[in-house]
Amino acid sequence: MDVLEFGCGTGTTALIHAPYVKQIQAIDISSKTLAIAQRKADTEHIENVTFQQITIEQLEVPENTFDVVMGHSILHLLENEDAAIAKVYRILKPGGIFVSSTVCIGETIAFFKIIGPIGHFLRLLPLIKVFTPQELEEKITHAGFAIDHQWQPGKGKSVFVVAKKPA
Ligand SMILES: C[S@@+](CC[C@H](N)C(=O)[O-])C[C@H]1O[C@@H](n2cnc3c(N)ncnc32)[C@H](O)[C@@H]1O
């Protein structure tokens, strides 16, 4: 499988998956986390993971490129998560899989929907989007995906979604 992971952080997920796939393109906005990721790959002699400093918004790849795209703890941090999900859909091959885990604070601290943007505007808080598991599911299906599997270990915990682009 050809895999993309966006918001890969320090590379743990990509490096765990590396032995089971052909190659992984792992991208992140932060050069600091990528430096740690590359050091880990070098130490573990893993050569089929490429770490690249680029955002999901900037990434340009042809349609139907990847078999799997992963995005963990990232959708709620994006300015426009709908555009990112639509891009994931475009760059996946037909039958490709989008695997994500997303913090959904909409069902526990919904008031953050009001104070979050104010705090972000005042540069006191990072951008954190507030959505419920249902709203997240709607965003993913709205892009054209069919949900294969959805799992949340408990209320307020991250929601794991395995979604498929129809073949
Ligand atoms: C909460 S961390 C999650 C890291 C890793 N995926 C994990 O689950 O441990 C979010 C990561 O997304 C990166 N990030 C934030 N905005 C991004 C963007 N627009 N494109 C790519 N990466 C981004 C951050 O630098 C950070 O490493």
The ligand as an SDF file (V2000), in Angstrom:
LIG
                    3D

 27 29  0  0  0  0  0  0  0  0999 V2000
   -1.9620   16.7930   18.1990 C   0  0  0  0  0  0  0  0  0  0  0  0
   -0.5990   16.5230   17.1240 S   0  0  0  0  0  0  0  0  0  0  0  0
   -0.8870   14.8450   16.6140 C   0  0  0  0  0  0  0  0  0  0  0  0
    0.3750   14.1450   16.2070 C   0  0  0  0  0  0  0  0  0  0  0  0
    0.1850   12.6720   15.8160 C   0  0  0  0  0  0  0  0  0  0  0  0
   -0.6660   12.5230   14.6530 N   0  0  0  0  0  0  0  0  0  0  0  0
   -0.3950   11.9010   16.9720 C   0  0  0  0  0  0  0  0  0  0  0  0
   -1.5380   11.4320   16.8940 O   0  0  0  0  0  0  0  0  0  0  0  0
    0.3070   11.7690   17.9840 O   0  0  0  0  0  0  0  0  0  0  0  0
   -1.0660   17.4380   15.6810 C   0  0  0  0  0  0  0  0  0  0  0  0
    0.0650   17.5160   14.6630 C   0  0  0  0  0  0  0  0  0  0  0  0
   -0.4400   18.1210   13.4800 O   0  0  0  0  0  0  0  0  0  0  0  0
    0.5150   19.0550   12.9960 C   0  0  0  0  0  0  0  0  0  0  0  0
   -0.2190   20.0340   12.1710 N   0  0  0  0  0  0  0  0  0  0  0  0
   -1.0030   21.0630   12.5780 C   0  0  0  0  0  0  0  0  0  0  0  0
   -1.5690   21.6720   11.5310 N   0  0  0  0  0  0  0  0  0  0  0  0
   -1.1580   21.0090   10.4200 C   0  0  0  0  0  0  0  0  0  0  0  0
   -1.4200   21.1470    9.0280 C   0  0  0  0  0  0  0  0  0  0  0  0
   -2.2130   22.1340    8.5760 N   0  0  0  0  0  0  0  0  0  0  0  0
   -0.8490   20.2790    8.1510 N   0  0  0  0  0  0  0  0  0  0  0  0
   -0.0320   19.2940    8.6220 C   0  0  0  0  0  0  0  0  0  0  0  0
    0.2700   19.1160    9.9320 N   0  0  0  0  0  0  0  0  0  0  0  0
   -0.2910   19.9590   10.8160 C   0  0  0  0  0  0  0  0  0  0  0  0
    1.1770   19.6080   14.2410 C   0  0  0  0  0  0  0  0  0  0  0  0
    2.4540   20.1360   13.9770 O   0  0  0  0  0  0  0  0  0  0  0  0
    1.2440   18.3650   15.1280 C   0  0  0  0  0  0  0  0  0  0  0  0
    2.4320   17.6340   14.9250 O   0  0  0  0  0  0  0  0  0  0  0  0
  1  2  1  0
  2  3  1  0
  2 10  1  0
  3  4  1  0
  4  5  1  0
  5  6  1  0
  5  7  1  0
  7  8  2  0
  7  9  1  0
 10 11  1  0
 11 12  1  0
 11 26  1  0
 12 13  1  0
 13 14  1  0
 13 24  1  0
 14 15  1  0
 14 23  1  0
 15 16  2  0
 16 17  1  0
 17 18  1  0
 17 23  2  0
 18 19  1  0
 18 20  2  0
 20 21  1  0
 21 22  2  0
 22 23  1  0
 24 25  1  0
 24 26  1  0
 26 27  1  0
M  CHG  2   2   1   9  -1
M  END
$$$$
